[in-house]
Amino acid sequence: MPLPLVVGVDGSDGSLLAVDWAADEAVRLGVPLRLVHASLWERYEGRLPSLGSEPSAPHVMAAHIVASATERVRRRAPDLRVDSAVPAEDPVSALLAEGEHATAVVTGSRGRGELKGLLLGSVGLAVAGRATGPVIVVRGDAAGLGGTHERVLLGVGEPGTGDTAARFALREAAARRCVLDAVRTWRRSGDRAEDGSAPDHEDEAAELIDKLLQAPLGEYPDVRVARTVLEGPPGKVLLHRSAAADLLVLGVRRERGHAGLQLGRVTHRLLHHAKCPVAVVPQLP
């Protein structure tokens, strides 16, 4: 049986958007959907249980949240296999643990209890920055969330960060039957070779895209690929192109056993500002 797609649920509006997006994604990929609500969510937020002080109140609330989300999925995708879990953990720990045995983890951009002004909540950021498997943060405008652009955007980073991300992006493009837009940026420099010639960073960027996609394209030969090389800062370029994408895929280098967030400046920016859902795909040593 394929590994499930895991989505965190907490009853917030952002969580409901994530549930809808995850249900559609699970149908596309042909995998089960697993709804996860961490029963220590209130403790993580530093608040008292919102349904009162009785010992059973948090359990009643958790059961209601999971049951409502399950019913929402069944209305949206009646044939999708769906189950749920309510682990006695904080939300970050619960989703990281579930992600060890998942196709990917899906989170909303802002959870229950988060300030409305936040662009990305603490749970989504922490899970995206620490997970050993793919994490998708559901954010963006209506067109990006609705998948109307028929385009998956792959940000081609430095060598060693993108092999797994490239395969993930190609799988997504194949499942959606859409084009993969592989983008690599370059910047002019004043460096000169010994013969006085300037290095051709544009050609180097194009070669990097070709090298990255060569092997995984053998697994997805029917995917249409647009190779795009643009001059400019990667964060700015990818943010602009995310407005015409249904999913932005970013590879990150990740070391096992590292306790802090491992994202990088560009990925961090795009998680907060992209106009479509963002998939962070770790490259493990």
Secondary structure, 3 states (H helix, E strand, C coil): CCCCEEEECCCCHHHHHHHHHHHHHHHHHCCCEEEECCCCHHHHHCCCCCCCCCCCHHHHHHHHHHHHHHHHHHHHCCCCCEEEECCCCCHHHHHHHHHCCCCEEEEECCCCCCCCCCCCCHHHHHHHHHCCCCEEEECCCHHHHHCCCCEEEEECCCCCCCHHHHHHHHHHHHHHCCEEEEEEEECCCCCCCCCCCCCCHHHHHHHHHHHHHHHHHCCCCCCCEEEEEEECCHHHHHHHHHCCCCEEEEEEECCCCCCCCCCCHHHHHHHHHCCCCEEEEEECC
